């Protein structure tokens, strides 16, 4: 049960937990280490959050709100959504890492559902329309969702690989590479 959600301590747990999850994922996520990073007592964690799994649910809720903000910024310039997406990737880089952690842990239903829910939000905020138009796909929205999910799965795989090997490559650089590769794939008409 969450007590007093609007305290500075509660918000610090969530914000620092979000960043920490983005870095280490759920498997190595440690309340003890988060407590040390945040300089908050583990007792206060137990006051605000019943357990780590419920805390993950709160982090996921936070993430889904971040995705909505990501989408708003991404599609704010209707004539250049690609640049808007790049701007969003740079601004919401922690959210990009968090989303990649959800992708990496899709065997867990909780994280898979959150990963897919994030993409449903993208469908609603106009990114799906951009995707279908950008790649000139002559397909239904339902099929567009499937192809879009394939695109973002490739994107997240590349984010993950790049992040493990060279932390200095930006999300936007990888995004542009995947776009170029996707264009080549579509031209080859496999």
Buried (B, 14 or more C-beta within 10 A) or exposed (E): EEEEEEEEBBEBBBBBBBBBBBBBBBEEBEBEEBBEBBEBEEEBBEBBBEEBEEBBEBBBEBBBEBBBBBBEBBBEEEEEBBEBBBBBBEBBBBBBBBBBBBBBBBEBEBBBEBBEBBBEBBBEBBBBBBBBEBBEBEEEEEEBBEBBBEBBBBBBBBBBEBBEEEEEBBBBBBBBBBBEEBEEEEEEEE
